[in-house]
Every structure is written in C-alpha cells, then in structure tokens.
Amino acid sequence: MLNRLEHLLGLYESTPTDSFVLFALAKEYESKDDPDRALEFYLRVKETNPAYVGLYYHLGKLYETLQKPELALQTYNQGVEVAQSAGDQHAASELKGAKLNLEYEL
C-alpha cells in the first residue's frame, strides 16, 4: 500500500502543474519537517497558478518558519491582492491578520 507522499508523487508525475497536487505535496513535506522541499512545491504553485488563493497564507507561514520575515510580508501582501481580486474576503482578512501579527513581532 502506498503512503500519502508516494501517492502524491505519483499524481505529480501524471499532472505536474496541478495546483492542488503541488499544494498537497508542499503540505506533506511540511508535515515531514522538510521545509526546503515544501518551499519548492509552494513556489511551483505560485509559478503555475499565482491566483491560487490558499497558497499565500501557507507560504508566508513557511517563510516565517525559515526566519525570512521580509519574504513572508511580501507574500502576505501579494496574497491579500490575489484574495481581493478573487472576491475572497475571508482569505484576505486572514492574510491581513498574519501580516499584522508578523509586523507586531518585528
């Protein structure tokens, strides 16, 4: 029986630009404490589908974990714009909150 990572990698081989698969791989690598691989897949989502609203919060949080606050702030700002363009006020609000929390910590 395939584990989740093996299954996702199989899906990735057949659909290498599928945003959901790329995002799921990033989350899986995060859960396996492999932030570099997670970052790689988050950035692939951003490259192939910059309108994928769910990306920006998680990518920003990963940048925070990697102690790259400027990249996190930039990512949150981009995410707010993407979310507002998509009419997703809930996501925009979450991104604004993450940005404010980070700014408070700096």
N, CA, C and O atoms as a MOPAC input file, in Angstrom:
PM7 MOZYME 1SCF
protein

 N      0.84200 1    -1.19200 1     0.00000 1
 C      0.00000 1     0.00000 1     0.00000 1
 C      0.88500 1     1.25300 1     0.00000 1
 O      1.83800 1     1.34800 1     0.77300 1
 N      0.56200 1     2.20100 1    -0.86700 1
 C      1.33100 1     3.44000 1    -0.96900 1
 C      1.03400 1     4.35700 1     0.21700 1
 O     -0.10500 1     4.46100 1     0.67100 1
 N      2.07100 1     5.01000 1     0.70300 1
 C      1.80400 1     6.03100 1     1.70700 1
 C      1.37500 1     7.31100 1     0.99200 1
 O      1.43300 1     7.40100 1    -0.23400 1
 N      0.95000 1     8.28100 1     1.76600 1
 C      0.40100 1     9.51400 1     1.17500 1
 C      1.40800 1    10.22500 1     0.28000 1
 O      1.05200 1    10.68100 1    -0.80700 1
 N      2.66500 1    10.32700 1     0.72400 1
 C      3.67900 1    11.00400 1    -0.08300 1
 C      3.89800 1    10.28200 1    -1.40600 1
 O      3.96800 1    10.92200 1    -2.45600 1
 N      4.00600 1     8.96600 1    -1.36800 1
 C      4.19500 1     8.20600 1    -2.61100 1
 C      3.00900 1     8.40100 1    -3.55300 1
 O      3.17800 1     8.54100 1    -4.76400 1
 N      1.81600 1     8.40700 1    -2.98200 1
 C      0.60900 1     8.60600 1    -3.79700 1
 C      0.62900 1     9.98600 1    -4.45300 1
 O      0.35200 1    10.11700 1    -5.64500 1
 N      0.95800 1    11.00900 1    -3.67100 1
 C      1.00700 1    12.37000 1    -4.21700 1
 C      2.09000 1    12.51900 1    -5.28300 1
 O      1.88900 1    13.19600 1    -6.29100 1
 N      3.22700 1    11.88900 1    -5.05600 1
 C      4.29000 1    11.95300 1    -6.06000 1
 C      3.86300 1    11.26800 1    -7.35700 1
 O      4.23600 1    11.71000 1    -8.44400 1
 N      3.09400 1    10.20800 1    -7.24700 1
 C      2.55000 1     9.55900 1    -8.43400 1
 C      1.60200 1    10.47600 1    -9.18400 1
 O      1.64600 1    10.55900 1   -10.41200 1
 N      0.74500 1    11.16200 1    -8.44400 1
 C     -0.16300 1    12.13200 1    -9.06200 1
 C      0.63000 1    13.26900 1    -9.71400 1
 O      0.28000 1    13.74000 1   -10.79700 1
 N      1.68400 1    13.69500 1    -9.05200 1
 C      2.52400 1    14.77100 1    -9.56900 1
 C      3.16700 1    14.37700 1   -10.90200 1
 O      3.26400 1    15.19400 1   -11.81700 1
 N      3.59900 1    13.13100 1   -11.00100 1
 C      4.20200 1    12.66600 1   -12.25400 1
 C      3.22400 1    12.75500 1   -13.41800 1
 O      3.60900 1    13.08500 1   -14.53900 1
 N      1.96000 1    12.46000 1   -13.14500 1
 C      0.97600 1    12.48100 1   -14.22900 1
 C      0.35800 1    13.86200 1   -14.44300 1
 O     -0.13700 1    14.14800 1   -15.53300 1
 N      0.37900 1    14.72000 1   -13.42800 1
 C     -0.18800 1    16.06900 1   -13.55400 1
 C      0.73600 1    17.08000 1   -12.86300 1
 O      0.39400 1    17.59600 1   -11.79800 1
 N      1.89100 1    17.36700 1   -13.45200 1
 C      2.90900 1    18.17700 1   -12.78100 1
 C      2.56000 1    19.64700 1   -12.56300 1
 O      3.28200 1    20.35100 1   -11.85700 1
 N      1.47500 1    20.11700 1   -13.15000 1
 C      1.09500 1    21.51700 1   -12.92800 1
 C     -0.22600 1    21.64700 1   -12.18100 1
 O     -0.77400 1    22.74500 1   -12.08900 1
 N     -0.74100 1    20.55500 1   -11.65100 1
 C     -1.99900 1    20.59300 1   -10.90900 1
 C     -1.75600 1    21.29100 1    -9.56600 1
 O     -1.00600 1    20.79400 1    -8.72600 1
 N     -2.39200 1    22.43200 1    -9.37700 1
 C     -2.17300 1    23.24500 1    -8.18500 1
 C     -2.50000 1    22.50100 1    -6.90200 1
 O     -1.78000 1    22.62400 1    -5.91100 1
 N     -3.57500 1    21.73500 1    -6.91400 1
 C     -3.94800 1    21.00300 1    -5.71000 1
 C     -2.88300 1    19.97400 1    -5.34300 1
 O     -2.53700 1    19.82900 1    -4.17100 1
 N     -2.36700 1    19.26600 1    -6.33000 1
 C     -1.33000 1    18.25300 1    -6.08200 1
 C     -0.05200 1    18.92200 1    -5.57900 1
 O      0.56200 1    18.44800 1    -4.62300 1
 N      0.34500 1    20.00800 1    -6.21100 1
 C      1.54100 1    20.73000 1    -5.78000 1
 C      1.39000 1    21.23900 1    -4.35200 1
 O      2.31300 1    21.13000 1    -3.54400 1
 N      0.21800 1    21.79500 1    -4.04600 1
 C     -0.04400 1    22.31200 1    -2.71100 1
 C     -0.03600 1    21.17700 1    -1.69300 1
 O      0.53600 1    21.31000 1    -0.61100 1
 N     -0.67100 1    20.06200 1    -2.04200 1
 C     -0.70900 1    18.90400 1    -1.14000 1
 C      0.70000 1    18.37000 1    -0.87900 1
 O      1.01400 1    17.97400 1     0.24300 1
 N      1.53900 1    18.35700 1    -1.89800 1
 C      2.92400 1    17.92400 1    -1.70900 1
 C      3.67500 1    18.87900 1    -0.77300 1
 O      4.43800 1    18.43700 1     0.08600 1
 N      3.45900 1    20.16200 1    -0.94000 1
 C      4.10400 1    21.13100 1    -0.04900 1
 C      3.68300 1    20.88400 1     1.39400 1
 O      4.52100 1    20.87100 1     2.29500 1
 N      2.38700 1    20.68700 1     1.61400 1
 C      1.89900 1    20.43100 1     2.97300 1
 C      2.46500 1    19.12400 1     3.52100 1
 O      2.81300 1    19.04000 1     4.69900 1
 N      2.55600 1    18.10900 1     2.66800 1
 C      3.09500 1    16.81900 1     3.10000 1
 C      4.56500 1    16.94900 1     3.50800 1
 O      4.98300 1    16.39100 1     4.52300 1
 N      5.33600 1    17.67800 1     2.72200 1
 C      6.73900 1    17.87400 1     3.08100 1
 C      6.87000 1    18.71300 1     4.35100 1
 O      7.78000 1    18.48500 1     5.14800 1
 N      5.98900 1    19.66400 1     4.54500 1
 C      5.99100 1    20.41700 1     5.80400 1
 C      5.75800 1    19.47300 1     6.97600 1
 O      6.44000 1    19.56200 1     7.99700 1
 N      4.80000 1    18.57500 1     6.82800 1
 C      4.48500 1    17.64800 1     7.92200 1
 C      5.63600 1    16.68100 1     8.18800 1
 O      5.74000 1    16.12600 1     9.28200 1
 N      6.49000 1    16.48000 1     7.20400 1
 C      7.65200 1    15.60000 1     7.35900 1
 C      8.90400 1    16.39500 1     7.75400 1
 O     10.02200 1    15.88300 1     7.69700 1
 N      8.69500 1    17.65000 1     8.15500 1
 C      9.77400 1    18.53700 1     8.58700 1
 C     10.85700 1    18.67400 1     7.52100 1
 O     12.05000 1    18.56300 1     7.80300 1
 N     10.41100 1    18.91800 1     6.29400 1
 C     11.31700 1    19.14900 1     5.16500 1
 C     10.92400 1    20.47600 1     4.51300 1
 O     10.33300 1    20.49700 1     3.43300 1
 N     11.26200 1    21.59200 1     5.18800 1
 C     10.80400 1    22.89200 1     4.70000 1
 C     11.35900 1    23.27100 1     3.33400 1
 O     10.70400 1    23.99700 1     2.58600 1
 N     12.54500 1    22.79800 1     2.99700 1
 C     13.10800 1    23.15000 1     1.69400 1
 C     12.29300 1    22.53900 1     0.55900 1
 O     12.02700 1    23.20400 1    -0.44200 1
 N     11.89600 1    21.28000 1     0.70800 1
 C     11.05500 1    20.63500 1    -0.31500 1
 C      9.66600 1    21.26900 1    -0.31600 1
 O      9.07300 1    21.44900 1    -1.38000 1
 N      9.14100 1    21.61100 1     0.85900 1
 C      7.84200 1    22.27900 1     0.93000 1
 C      7.90300 1    23.60000 1     0.16000 1
 O      7.00600 1    23.90900 1    -0.62500 1
 N      8.94600 1    24.36200 1     0.38700 1
 C      9.10600 1    25.64300 1    -0.30000 1
 C      9.15400 1    25.43800 1    -1.80500 1
 O      8.54200 1    26.19200 1    -2.56200 1
 N      9.87100 1    24.43400 1    -2.22900 1
 C      9.97300 1    24.13300 1    -3.65200 1
 C      8.59000 1    23.93800 1    -4.27400 1
 O      8.31700 1    24.45800 1    -5.35600 1
 N      7.72900 1    23.20000 1    -3.60100 1
 C      6.40300 1    22.94400 1    -4.16500 1
 C      5.47700 1    24.15200 1    -4.02300 1
 O      4.65700 1    24.39700 1    -4.90700 1
 N      5.58900 1    24.90400 1    -2.93900 1
 C      4.79600 1    26.13000 1    -2.85200 1
 C      5.16500 1    27.08400 1    -3.99200 1
 O      4.29100 1    27.70400 1    -4.59800 1
 N      6.44000 1    27.19300 1    -4.27300 1
 C      6.86900 1    28.10000 1    -5.33900 1
 C      6.42400 1    27.60200 1    -6.70800 1
 O      6.18600 1    28.40600 1    -7.60900 1
 N      6.31100 1    26.30100 1    -6.87400 1
 C      5.77700 1    25.77800 1    -8.13200 1
 C      4.30600 1    26.14000 1    -8.28100 1
 O      3.85200 1    26.45000 1    -9.38300 1
 N      3.56200 1    26.10300 1    -7.18500 1
 C      2.15500 1    26.52800 1    -7.24700 1
 C      2.10600 1    27.99000 1    -7.67800 1
 O      1.34400 1    28.36100 1    -8.57000 1
 N      2.92800 1    28.81000 1    -7.03500 1
 C      2.92700 1    30.24400 1    -7.34200 1
 C      3.28400 1    30.49600 1    -8.79900 1
 O      2.71300 1    31.37700 1    -9.44200 1
 N      4.22000 1    29.72700 1    -9.31200 1
 C      4.64900 1    29.88600 1   -10.70300 1
 C      3.56500 1    29.44700 1   -11.68200 1
 O      3.31700 1    30.12600 1   -12.67800 1
 N      2.92400 1    28.32600 1   -11.40600 1
 C      1.96000 1    27.76500 1   -12.35800 1
 C      0.55200 1    28.32700 1   -12.19100 1
 O     -0.22900 1    28.33800 1   -13.14200 1
 N      0.22200 1    28.79500 1   -10.97900 1
 C     -1.12500 1    29.30200 1   -10.73500 1
 C     -1.08300 1    30.37900 1    -9.65500 1
 O     -1.47900 1    30.12400 1    -8.51800 1
 N     -0.60800 1    31.57700 1    -9.99300 1
 C     -0.49100 1    32.62800 1    -8.98400 1
 C     -1.82700 1    33.07300 1    -8.38700 1
 O     -1.84400 1    33.79000 1    -7.38700 1
 N     -2.93300 1    32.66200 1    -8.98000 1
 C     -4.25500 1    33.01000 1    -8.44900 1
 C     -4.74100 1    32.01200 1    -7.39700 1
 O     -5.85600 1    32.15600 1    -6.89700 1
 N     -3.94500 1    31.01400 1    -7.05200 1
 C     -4.32000 1    30.00200 1    -6.06300 1
 C     -4.27500 1    30.64200 1    -4.67900 1
 O     -3.22000 1    30.70200 1    -4.04600 1
 N     -5.41300 1    31.11300 1    -4.22400 1
 C     -5.50800 1    31.93300 1    -3.01400 1
 C     -4.92900 1    31.23400 1    -1.78400 1
 O     -4.24300 1    31.86800 1    -0.98200 1
 N     -5.19400 1    29.94100 1    -1.62600 1
 C     -4.75200 1    29.22000 1    -0.43500 1
 C     -3.24700 1    29.14900 1    -0.26200 1
 O     -2.76200 1    28.85900 1     0.83100 1
 N     -2.51700 1    29.40400 1    -1.30900 1
 C     -1.06400 1    29.32600 1    -1.27200 1
 C     -0.43600 1    30.34800 1    -0.33800 1
 O      0.48200 1    30.01600 1     0.41200 1
 N     -0.91000 1    31.57000 1    -0.37100 1
 C     -0.17700 1    32.68600 1     0.19800 1
 C     -0.05400 1    32.64700 1     1.72100 1
 O      0.99400 1    32.99300 1     2.26500 1
 N     -1.08600 1    32.24000 1     2.39400 1
 C     -1.01400 1    32.13800 1     3.85700 1
 C      0.03600 1    31.09900 1     4.25200 1
 O      0.88200 1    31.35600 1     5.10900 1
 N     -0.02400 1    29.93700 1     3.62600 1
 C      0.88100 1    28.85000 1     3.99200 1
 C      2.32100 1    29.14000 1     3.58700 1
 O      3.25100 1    28.81600 1     4.32500 1
 N      2.50800 1    29.74200 1     2.43200 1
 C      3.85100 1    30.12200 1     2.00700 1
 C      4.41400 1    31.18700 1     2.94600 1
 O      5.58400 1    31.12500 1     3.32600 1
 N      3.59500 1    32.15300 1     3.31600 1
 C      4.04500 1    33.17800 1     4.25900 1
 C      4.45100 1    32.57700 1     5.59600 1
 O      5.48100 1    32.94700 1     6.16000 1
 N      3.65000 1    31.65700 1     6.10000 1
 C      3.98200 1    30.99600 1     7.36800 1
 C      5.28200 1    30.20300 1     7.25100 1
 O      6.08300 1    30.17700 1     8.18500 1
 N      5.48800 1    29.56000 1     6.11100 1
 C      6.73700 1    28.82800 1     5.92300 1
 C      7.92200 1    29.79200 1     5.92100 1
 O      8.95700 1    29.50500 1     6.52300 1
 N      7.77500 1    30.92600 1     5.25100 1
 C      8.84800 1    31.92200 1     5.27700 1
 C      9.11800 1    32.37600 1     6.71500 1
 O     10.27000 1    32.59100 1     7.08900 1
 N      8.07500 1    32.52000 1     7.50900 1
 C      8.28500 1    32.87800 1     8.91100 1
 C      9.09400 1    31.79200 1     9.61600 1
 O     10.03000 1    32.09600 1    10.35600 1
 N      8.74000 1    30.53900 1     9.39000 1
 C      9.45900 1    29.41500 1     9.99300 1
 C     10.92300 1    29.41900 1     9.57000 1
 O     11.81100 1    29.10900 1    10.36500 1
 N     11.16300 1    29.77000 1     8.31700 1
 C     12.52600 1    29.81500 1     7.79200 1
 C     13.25700 1    31.10000 1     8.19100 1
 O     14.37900 1    31.34700 1     7.75000 1
 N     12.61400 1    31.90900 1     9.02300 1
 C     13.14900 1    33.17600 1     9.50500 1
 C     13.48500 1    34.12600 1     8.36100 1
 O     14.56500 1    34.71400 1     8.29900 1
 N     12.51400 1    34.24900 1     7.45900 1
 C     12.61800 1    35.18100 1     6.33800 1
 C     11.39900 1    36.11600 1     6.38400 1
 O     10.51600 1    36.03800 1     5.53100 1
 N     11.36500 1    37.00100 1     7.39200 1
 C     10.16700 1    37.81400 1     7.59500 1
 C      9.84400 1    38.75000 1     6.43600 1
 O      8.67000 1    39.00300 1     6.16200 1
 N     10.85000 1    39.26500 1     5.75500 1
 C     10.56300 1    40.16900 1     4.63800 1
 C      9.84600 1    39.43400 1     3.50900 1
 O      8.92300 1    39.97300 1     2.89800 1
 N     10.27300 1    38.20100 1     3.23500 1
 C      9.58700 1    37.40900 1     2.21300 1
 C      8.18400 1    37.03500 1     2.66700 1
 O      7.25900 1    36.96600 1     1.85700 1
 N      8.03100 1    36.79400 1     3.95800 1
 C      6.70100 1    36.48600 1     4.49000 1
 C      5.77000 1    37.68300 1     4.29900 1
 O      4.64000 1    37.52100 1     3.83900 1
 N      6.23500 1    38.87700 1     4.64600 1
 C      5.40800 1    40.07700 1     4.48900 1
 C      5.05000 1    40.31500 1     3.02700 1
 O      3.91000 1    40.65000 1     2.70600 1
 N      6.02000 1    40.14200 1     2.15100 1
 C      5.78100 1    40.30600 1     0.71300 1
 C      4.72700 1    39.29300 1     0.24200 1
 O      3.84400 1    39.62900 1    -0.54700 1
 N      4.82800 1    38.08200 1     0.72100 1
 C      3.88600 1    37.02900 1     0.34300 1
 C      2.48900 1    37.34600 1     0.85600 1
 O      1.51000 1    37.17600 1     0.13000 1
 N      2.38600 1    37.80400 1     2.09600 1
 C      1.07100 1    38.16900 1     2.63800 1
 C      0.45400 1    39.31000 1     1.82100 1
 O     -0.73800 1    39.28200 1     1.51600 1
 N      1.25500 1    40.29800 1     1.47400 1
 C      0.74400 1    41.41400 1     0.66100 1
 C      0.23700 1    40.92900 1    -0.69000 1
 O     -0.84000 1    41.32300 1    -1.13700 1
 N      1.01500 1    40.07800 1    -1.33300 1
 C      0.57900 1    39.52200 1    -2.61800 1
 C     -0.70800 1    38.73200 1    -2.44200 1
 O     -1.62000 1    38.82000 1    -3.26400 1
 N     -0.77600 1    37.96800 1    -1.37600 1
 C     -1.95800 1    37.15900 1    -1.11100 1
 C     -3.20700 1    37.98800 1    -0.89500 1
 O     -4.28800 1    37.61500 1    -1.35000 1
 N     -3.06900 1    39.10600 1    -0.20800 1
 C     -4.22100 1    40.00000 1     0.00200 1
 C     -4.74200 1    40.47800 1    -1.34900 1
 O     -5.95000 1    40.48600 1    -1.58500 1
 N     -3.83300 1    40.87500 1    -2.23300 1
 C     -4.24100 1    41.34000 1    -3.55800 1
 C     -4.94600 1    40.23300 1    -4.34400 1
 O     -5.97900 1    40.46900 1    -4.97100 1
 N     -4.38600 1    39.03400 1    -4.30600 1
 C     -4.96900 1    37.90700 1    -5.03100 1
 C     -6.34600 1    37.57200 1    -4.45900 1
 O     -7.30100 1    37.35800 1    -5.20500 1
 N     -6.43800 1    37.52800 1    -3.13700 1
 C     -7.71200 1    37.18800 1    -2.49600 1
 C     -8.77500 1    38.24100 1    -2.80100 1
 O     -9.92000 1    37.89600 1    -3.09400 1
 N     -8.41000 1    39.50700 1    -2.73700 1
 C     -9.37400 1    40.56200 1    -3.03700 1
 C     -9.80300 1    40.50400 1    -4.49400 1
 O    -10.97600 1    40.71500 1    -4.80300 1
 N     -8.87300 1    40.22400 1    -5.38400 1
 C     -9.22700 1    40.09200 1    -6.80500 1
 C    -10.19000 1    38.94100 1    -7.03500 1
 O    -11.04000 1    38.99600 1    -7.92400 1
 N    -10.04900 1    37.89300 1    -6.22300 1
 C    -10.91800 1    36.72000 1    -6.34600 1
 C    -12.22600 1    36.90500 1    -5.58000 1
 O    -13.11100 1    36.05300 1    -5.65300 1
 N    -12.35300 1    38.01200 1    -4.84500 1
 C    -13.55600 1    38.24300 1    -4.05000 1
 C    -13.60600 1    37.40900 1    -2.78800 1
 O    -14.68000 1    37.20800 1    -2.22200 1
 N    -12.46300 1    36.92200 1    -2.33800 1
 C    -12.39000 1    36.07000 1    -1.15300 1
 C    -11.98400 1    36.92600 1     0.04800 1
 O    -10.80900 1    37.00100 1     0.40700 1
 N    -12.97500 1    37.56400 1     0.65300 1
 C    -12.70100 1    38.46600 1     1.76300 1
 C    -12.21400 1    37.73000 1     3.01500 1
 O    -11.44100 1    38.27700 1     3.80100 1
 N    -12.66700 1    36.49800 1     3.19300 1
 C    -12.21000 1    35.71000 1     4.34100 1
 C    -10.70200 1    35.47200 1     4.26000 1
 O     -9.98900 1    35.68800 1     5.24000 1
 N    -10.21300 1    35.03400 1     3.10700 1
 C     -8.78100 1    34.80000 1     2.92800 1
 C     -8.00500 1    36.10900 1     3.05600 1
 O     -6.93700 1    36.14500 1     3.66700 1
 N     -8.54300 1    37.18000 1     2.48100 1
 C     -7.86800 1    38.48200 1     2.57800 1
 C     -7.72600 1    38.89500 1     4.03600 1
 O     -6.68300 1    39.40800 1     4.44100 1
 N     -8.76600 1    38.67200 1     4.81900 1
 C     -8.73600 1    39.01500 1     6.23700 1
 C     -7.70300 1    38.18100 1     6.98800 1
 O     -6.96600 1    38.70900 1     7.82000 1
 N     -7.64600 1    36.88900 1     6.70100 1
 C     -6.65200 1    36.03000 1     7.35300 1
 C     -5.23500 1    36.46700 1     7.00900 1
 O     -4.35800 1    36.49000 1     7.87300 1
 N     -5.01400 1    36.81000 1     5.75500 1
 C     -3.68900 1    37.25200 1     5.33000 1
 C     -3.31000 1    38.58400 1     5.98900 1
 O     -2.16500 1    38.77500 1     6.39700 1
 N     -4.26700 1    39.49000 1     6.08900 1
 C     -4.00200 1    40.76900 1     6.75700 1
 C     -3.66300 1    40.53100 1     8.22600 1
 O     -2.77200 1    41.17800 1     8.77600 1
 N     -4.37800 1    39.60400 1     8.85600 1
 C     -4.10300 1    39.28200 1    10.25500 1
 C     -2.72000 1    38.68100 1    10.43500 1
 O     -2.00900 1    39.03800 1    11.37500 1
 N     -2.32700 1    37.77700 1     9.55000 1
 C     -0.99400 1    37.17300 1     9.63100 1
 C      0.07700 1    38.24200 1     9.46500 1
 O      1.09300 1    38.23700 1    10.16100 1
 N     -0.16500 1    39.15500 1     8.53700 1
 C      0.78900 1    40.24000 1     8.29300 1
 C      0.91200 1    41.13500 1     9.52300 1
 O      2.02000 1    41.48400 1     9.93200 1
 N     -0.21600 1    41.50200 1    10.10600 1
 C     -0.19700 1    42.34900 1    11.30600 1
 C      0.52200 1    41.65800 1    12.45400 1
 O      1.30600 1    42.28900 1    13.16300 1
 N      0.26700 1    40.38300 1    12.64500 1
 C      0.93900 1    39.64200 1    13.71800 1
 C      2.45300 1    39.62500 1    13.50900 1
 O      3.21600 1    39.80900 1    14.45700 1
 N      2.87500 1    39.40900 1    12.28700 1
 C      4.29600 1    39.38000 1    11.99900 1
 C      4.91000 1    40.77400 1    12.20400 1
 O      5.98300 1    40.90000 1    12.79400 1
 N      4.24100 1    41.79200 1    11.72700 1
 C      4.75600 1    43.15300 1    11.89300 1
 C      4.88800 1    43.49000 1    13.38100 1
 O      5.84000 1    44.15600 1    13.78700 1
 N      3.95000 1    43.03800 1    14.17400 1
 C      3.98000 1    43.27500 1    15.62400 1
 C      5.20500 1    42.60000 1    16.25600 1
 O      5.81700 1    43.14100 1    17.17800 1
 N      5.55300 1    41.41000 1    15.74400 1
 C      6.68200 1    40.65500 1    16.29700 1
 C      8.02600 1    41.23600 1    15.89400 1
 O      9.02700 1    41.00400 1    16.57300 1
 N      8.06500 1    41.99000 1    14.79600 1
 C      9.34900 1    42.52900 1    14.31400 1
 C      9.80400 1    43.74200 1    15.08200 1
 O     10.86300 1    44.29800 1    14.78700 1

